[in-house]
Amino acid sequence: MGIIIIMRKALRQLFILSLMLSISACGFSLRGSDILSSKFNSVILDSQQPNSEFTRLLNRSLEISEVEVMLTSPTEPGDDLPVLTIRNEQIINRPITVNPRARAAQYEIRLSVDIAFINSTVQLIEPETLFVERSYFEDIENIIGNREEVEIIAAEMRRELVNQLIRRLAAVEL
């Protein structure tokens, strides 16, 4: 009976070891902040809406990535810190289907921001628009629940858009 227990433990350890080796051999790694912080230590964040929820989430994500965020331009002329410009944060809500009563039954929400990333005179990211789209059904009999659902969807979309921007910054070639 003792040999069977020892064999099971040995097989379990062998399985765990082979699983760890196969995962490391395929190139799998967790997403981390080391890629972003190794490219630049400080960033000037120039946001058109500095108090928006999107800007707050972006600021928090950059700080978690160990990137120092400055909200104003550097005063010293020798500083050539990269400038991340955020403009035109918009949420557009439009109907996409109509119910038999000729009222909107399904809506599409689109959250978009215009970004650019400049280091001195070099465009690291050309001006572009990042966006996220979602759709939801409106329940005519639950108006309060619909508003709460839209707020939850918008918060998720902001987080996804911030993640998209962080991945875009990580892909910058210096």
C-alpha positions as CSV (number, residue, x, y, z in Angstrom):
1,M,0.0,0.0,0.0
2,G,2.9,2.4,0.8
3,I,4.4,1.9,-2.7
4,I,1.2,2.9,-4.4
5,I,1.0,6.2,-2.4
6,I,4.7,6.9,-3.3
7,M,4.0,6.1,-7.0
8,R,1.0,8.5,-7.0
9,K,3.0,11.3,-5.5
10,A,5.8,10.7,-8.0
11,L,3.3,10.7,-10.9
12,R,1.6,13.8,-9.6
13,Q,5.0,15.6,-9.3
14,L,6.0,14.4,-12.8
15,F,2.7,15.7,-14.2
16,I,3.1,19.1,-12.6
17,L,6.7,19.4,-13.8
18,S,5.8,18.4,-17.4
19,L,2.9,20.9,-17.3
20,M,5.2,23.7,-16.2
21,L,7.8,22.9,-18.8
22,S,5.2,22.8,-21.6
23,I,3.7,26.1,-20.6
24,S,7.1,27.8,-20.4
25,A,8.1,26.2,-23.7
26,C,5.1,27.6,-25.6
27,G,6.1,31.2,-24.7
28,F,3.2,31.8,-22.4
29,S,3.6,34.7,-19.9
30,L,1.3,36.8,-17.9
31,R,0.7,40.3,-19.0
32,G,2.7,42.6,-16.8
33,S,3.8,46.2,-16.4
34,D,7.4,45.5,-17.1
35,I,7.1,46.1,-20.8
36,L,5.6,49.5,-20.5
37,S,7.9,50.7,-17.7
38,S,11.0,49.6,-19.5
39,K,10.2,51.7,-22.5
40,F,9.7,55.0,-20.6
41,N,9.7,56.0,-17.0
42,S,7.7,59.2,-17.3
43,V,4.9,60.5,-19.5
44,I,3.2,63.9,-19.7
45,L,-0.5,63.3,-19.9
46,D,-2.3,66.0,-21.9
47,S,-6.0,65.3,-21.6
48,Q,-8.8,67.5,-22.9
49,Q,-11.0,66.3,-20.0
50,P,-8.5,65.8,-17.1
51,N,-11.3,64.9,-14.6
52,S,-13.1,62.3,-16.7
53,E,-13.4,58.8,-15.5
54,F,-11.4,57.6,-18.6
55,T,-8.5,59.9,-17.7
56,R,-8.5,58.7,-14.1
57,L,-8.5,55.1,-15.1
58,L,-5.6,55.7,-17.6
59,N,-3.6,57.6,-15.0
60,R,-4.1,54.8,-12.5
61,S,-3.1,52.2,-15.1
62,L,0.1,54.1,-16.0
63,E,1.0,54.4,-12.3
64,I,0.4,50.7,-11.8
65,S,2.8,50.1,-14.7
66,E,5.4,52.1,-12.8
67,V,5.3,55.0,-15.2
68,E,5.4,58.5,-13.6
69,V,2.5,60.6,-14.9
70,M,2.9,64.4,-15.1
71,L,-0.2,66.4,-15.9
72,T,1.6,69.6,-16.9
73,S,4.5,70.3,-19.3
74,P,8.0,70.2,-17.8
75,T,9.4,73.6,-17.0
76,E,13.0,72.7,-17.8
77,P,13.8,73.2,-21.6
78,G,16.1,70.2,-21.6
79,D,13.4,67.7,-20.7
80,D,12.2,65.6,-23.7
81,L,9.5,63.5,-22.0
82,P,7.0,61.8,-24.3
83,V,3.6,63.5,-24.4
84,L,0.4,61.4,-24.5
85,T,-2.4,63.5,-25.9
86,I,-6.1,62.4,-25.3
87,R,-8.8,64.3,-27.1
88,N,-12.5,64.0,-28.0
89,E,-13.7,61.4,-25.5
90,Q,-17.2,60.6,-26.8
91,I,-20.0,58.2,-25.9
92,I,-22.5,57.8,-28.8
93,N,-25.7,55.9,-28.2
94,R,-27.8,55.0,-31.2
95,P,-30.8,52.6,-31.8
96,I,-30.1,49.6,-34.0
97,T,-33.3,47.7,-33.9
98,V,-37.0,48.6,-33.4
99,N,-39.7,46.7,-31.6
100,P,-43.3,46.2,-33.0
101,R,-44.4,49.4,-31.2
102,A,-41.9,51.4,-33.3
103,R,-39.7,52.1,-30.3
104,A,-36.0,51.3,-30.1
105,A,-35.5,47.8,-28.7
106,Q,-31.7,47.5,-29.0
107,Y,-29.0,50.2,-28.8
108,E,-25.4,50.4,-29.7
109,I,-23.0,52.3,-27.5
110,R,-19.6,53.5,-28.9
111,L,-16.9,55.0,-26.7
112,S,-14.0,56.6,-28.6
113,V,-11.0,58.8,-27.9
114,D,-8.4,60.4,-30.2
115,I,-4.8,59.8,-29.1
116,A,-1.4,60.8,-30.2
117,F,2.0,60.0,-28.6
118,I,4.9,62.4,-29.3
119,N,8.5,62.3,-28.0
120,S,10.1,65.7,-28.7
121,T,9.4,66.0,-32.5
122,V,9.1,62.3,-33.2
123,Q,5.5,60.8,-33.6
124,L,5.7,57.6,-31.6
125,I,1.9,57.0,-32.3
126,E,0.4,58.9,-35.1
127,P,-2.9,60.6,-34.3
128,E,-5.6,57.9,-34.3
129,T,-9.0,57.1,-32.8
130,L,-9.4,54.1,-30.5
131,F,-12.9,52.9,-29.9
132,V,-15.0,50.2,-28.2
133,E,-18.6,49.2,-29.2
134,R,-21.3,47.3,-27.3
135,S,-25.0,46.7,-27.8
136,Y,-27.7,46.2,-25.3
137,F,-31.5,45.6,-25.2
138,E,-33.8,48.1,-23.6
139,D,-36.5,46.7,-21.4
140,I,-39.5,49.1,-21.7
141,E,-40.9,48.0,-18.3
142,N,-37.6,48.5,-16.4
143,I,-36.3,52.0,-17.2
144,I,-34.2,52.3,-14.0
145,G,-32.6,49.0,-14.6
146,N,-31.8,50.1,-18.2
147,R,-29.9,53.2,-16.9
148,E,-27.9,51.1,-14.4
149,E,-27.1,48.6,-17.2
150,V,-25.9,51.4,-19.4
151,E,-23.7,52.8,-16.6
152,I,-22.2,49.3,-16.0
153,I,-21.5,48.8,-19.7
154,A,-19.9,52.3,-20.1
155,A,-17.6,51.6,-17.1
156,E,-16.6,48.3,-18.7
157,M,-16.0,50.0,-22.0
158,R,-13.8,52.6,-20.4
159,R,-11.7,49.9,-18.7
160,E,-11.4,48.1,-22.0
161,L,-10.4,51.2,-23.9
162,V,-7.7,52.0,-21.2
163,N,-6.3,48.5,-21.6
164,Q,-6.3,48.9,-25.4
165,L,-4.4,52.2,-25.0
166,I,-1.9,50.6,-22.6
167,R,-1.3,47.7,-25.1
168,R,-0.8,50.3,-27.8
169,L,1.8,52.2,-25.7
170,A,3.6,48.9,-25.0
171,A,3.9,48.3,-28.8
172,V,5.6,51.6,-29.4
173,E,9.0,51.3,-31.0
174,L,11.5,53.8,-29.5
